[in-house]
């Protein structure tokens, strides 16, 4: 945390995001363009470009698995994956575009508020894959065709089954305040992770900042990425995680590791990760082809089966043994509110946890 080079506010300034009077939600610019099918002409044009540059906050194994599946389907087009935390993806693009550097083709972020900023600053290129138009619910796609929610997941409580019996495990966020969990909890940081930023907003909205203040008295182990709490849990360094990726827990559990998910009585924060193509993309045709592939049933089933993620594509199937998303009580996401309050959230969180 001490080596942070550029703040979210600085990045917003770099992209013009703090222009006076700018709206805090996505502004409708025009009707979405018509959906575009994948055609032989698009494939040929993409092959001439020969590559796609993908910035993403998706777990690296999942991002690389997706890249290899794309390369296998479209030989001759290489995918270069640039993976880091969502906040750093955002900072990098802010720095690049402020220097008139157009290095990225397609971006995925676990902080949907980033797309509000990029849309407002007119940095995204309109493109609607055919599958998005046909199958995706309206609440999961931008009305102007600039992005859509490529992945959906939850930030959940979980526990190490070697250290905690099922009957003793926390069942709610309120349970985490029990003195018996003091020194046994791990959680992520909203200053690094888009997932944790979104989850922190939803939790303070539903439970209040007083819950965080009480949690801070539990001697919580503070880590960065939303992938870190599941790893600490799986290694037995902590007994319980207060937040973190559901999909990592599902992956570990299905691999026989000693972890189990908990879907809190108050509801689990829901996270959405949009994909979008940037204007000035160095490989615009390859970008379109990759964007279309990402939203296909094939790619969506891949992120479910391999990545433990959720999908809103109706032709996909949940993996056996997992609780269906529709059966889980969830908190509502609100990217516009996250974008508006992110600086205040990080500042208050830092004061509470001293990190």
JOGIPE-V960740 format. One record per pair of residues at least 4 apart in sequence whose C-alpha atoms are under 6 Angstrom apart, sorted by sequence separation. I is the first residue (numbers start at 1). GAP is how many residues later the second one is. D is the distance in Angstrom with one decimal. If there is no record, write none. Layout:
i = {I;I}
gap = {GAP;GAP}
d = {D;D}
This chain:
i = {13;60;71;88;93;97;115;131;132;142;160;196;203;204;233;249;253;264;283;297;302;303;304;338;345;350;12;13;58;96;118;119;142;170;204;232;233;252;294;304;350;71;142;190;253;303;304;141;190;140;140;67;229;229;301;128;127;226;227;126;226;230;126;86;86;51;57;50;51;52;53;54;55;56;57;51;54;55;57;47;57;47;192;193;186;188;183;185;186;187;188;189;182;183;188;182;183;188;177;188;187;186;53;56;53;54;55;56;57;54;56;185;184;187;184;185;186;187;185;187;250;247;269;270;247;267;268;269;267;268;270;267;199;160;15;160;11;14;159;159;158;11;111;158;14;110;157;110;157;157;156;155;156;155;26;155;156;155;154;172;35;36;37;171;172;35;36;35;162;161;160;161;160;159;159;158;158;158;87;157;86;85;86;32;32;156;31;32;30;155;154;154;154;153;152;152;151;151;150;149;150;149;150;148;148;147;147;216;125;124;125;124;125;123;124;191;123;153;153;152;152;151;112;110;129;109;108;108;107;107;106;106;105;105;105;104;136;102;105;113;112;113;49;52;46;46;62;25}
gap = {4;4;4;4;4;4;4;4;4;4;4;4;4;4;4;4;4;4;4;4;4;4;4;4;4;4;5;5;5;5;5;5;5;5;5;5;5;5;5;5;5;6;6;6;6;6;6;7;7;8;9;12;12;15;15;17;18;18;18;19;19;19;20;23;24;26;26;27;27;27;27;27;27;27;27;28;28;28;28;29;29;30;32;32;34;34;35;35;35;35;35;35;36;36;36;37;37;37;38;38;42;43;51;51;52;52;52;52;52;53;53;53;54;54;55;55;55;55;56;56;58;61;61;61;62;62;62;62;63;63;63;64;70;73;79;79;80;80;80;81;82;83;83;83;84;84;84;85;85;86;87;88;88;89;90;90;90;91;92;92;93;93;93;93;93;94;94;95;96;97;98;98;99;100;101;102;103;104;105;105;107;108;108;111;112;112;113;113;114;114;115;116;117;118;119;120;121;122;123;124;124;125;125;126;127;128;129;137;152;153;153;154;154;155;155;155;156;156;157;158;159;160;161;163;163;164;166;167;168;169;170;171;172;173;176;177;177;178;182;222;223;226;234;234;239;240;245;311}
d = {5.4;6.0;5.3;6.0;6.0;5.3;5.8;5.7;5.0;5.9;6.0;5.8;5.5;4.3;6.0;6.0;5.1;5.8;6.0;6.0;5.6;4.5;4.9;5.4;6.0;5.2;4.4;5.7;6.0;4.8;5.3;5.9;5.5;5.3;5.2;5.2;5.3;5.2;5.4;4.7;5.2;6.0;5.9;4.8;5.6;5.7;5.8;4.1;4.0;5.8;5.3;5.6;5.9;5.7;5.6;5.4;5.6;4.5;5.9;5.2;5.7;6.0;4.5;5.4;5.8;4.8;5.6;4.4;4.5;4.8;5.0;5.0;4.8;5.0;5.2;5.7;6.0;6.0;5.0;6.0;5.1;5.6;5.8;5.2;5.6;6.0;5.9;5.1;4.5;5.5;4.9;5.0;4.3;4.9;5.1;5.9;6.0;5.8;5.9;5.4;5.5;5.7;5.4;5.7;5.2;5.1;4.8;4.7;5.5;5.8;5.9;5.7;5.0;5.7;5.3;4.9;4.8;5.3;5.4;5.4;5.9;4.3;5.8;5.9;5.4;4.8;4.6;4.8;4.4;5.6;5.9;5.4;5.3;5.9;5.5;5.3;5.4;5.5;5.6;4.3;5.8;5.0;4.3;5.4;5.3;5.0;5.5;5.5;5.0;5.5;5.2;5.5;5.9;5.0;5.3;5.1;5.8;5.7;5.4;4.3;4.7;5.5;5.3;5.6;5.0;5.5;5.5;5.0;5.9;5.0;5.5;5.3;4.5;5.6;5.6;5.6;4.4;5.1;5.5;5.1;5.7;5.6;5.1;5.9;4.0;5.8;5.4;4.6;5.9;5.4;5.7;4.7;5.7;5.4;5.8;4.6;5.9;5.1;5.8;5.4;5.1;3.9;5.7;5.1;5.8;5.5;4.6;5.7;5.5;5.8;5.3;4.4;4.9;5.9;5.2;5.9;5.5;5.6;5.5;4.9;5.8;5.9;5.9;4.5;4.9;5.3;5.7;4.5;5.5;5.5;5.6;4.5;5.8;5.8;4.7;6.0;5.9;5.8;5.6;4.5;5.5;4.9;5.9;5.9;4.8;4.2;5.6;5.0}
